[in-house]
Amino acid sequence: MPYINIKVTNEGLTTEKKKELISGVTLLLESVLGKNPKTTFVVIDEVDTDNWGIGGDSVTDIRSRGE
């Protein structure tokens, strides 16, 4: 019973894109690992850019600098 946790910044991920992610990851685990889609759990966590850091800076700061 696989459990996949996808973490992304909360920058406009649409419901349609979330459905694509859930479907795509489920299909990937089925084709690569032979896992049953009926028992594959996918959770998407959207994280505020103030709470996500890269290289010592928050994503909010990085985005504000245009990087």
N, C-alpha and C positions, 0 to 999 in steps of 0.2 A: 504494500500500500504506500506508494510514493507520496511525499509531501514536498511541493516546490514552493518556495517563497521568493517572489520577485519584488525587489525594492527599486523604486524610481522616484525622482523628484516630482513634486506636484505642479508640473508645468503644462497643464492642458491635455493630459492623457484622456481621450474620449472613451465613452462606453464601448464604441465600436472597436477601438484599438485594444481595449482590455479583453474583449471577447476574442479578438484575433490572437492575443498573447496566450490566453487560457487554452484555446483550441490548438494552437501551434505547439505549445509545450507538451500538451497531452499527447498529441500525435507523435511528437519526437520521442517521448518515453516509450510509446507503444512500438514504434518502428525500430528503435535502437536497442531497447532493453526488454522488449516483449511484455511490457506492463499493461495491465488491464485498464482501459480508460475509465471504466465504471468505479475503480477504486483509486484513481489518481486525483489528488487534491492539489489545487493551484491557488495560492493566495497572493494578491497584489497589494503591497503597502506603498502608499504615496507619502513621501517624506518632504516636509517643508524645506526649502533651500537653505534656510538659516540653520537647519539641523543636519546638514550634509556637508562634510568638509573634504577637500582635496588639497594635498600639499600644504596644509596648515591654514588654508583659507576656507571660508564658507562658500558654497556655490552662489549665494546671493551676492557676495563681494566680487567673486570671479565674474559673474554675469554683468555686474554694474560697471566693471572695467572693460567689458566687451571682449573678454577672452574666450 
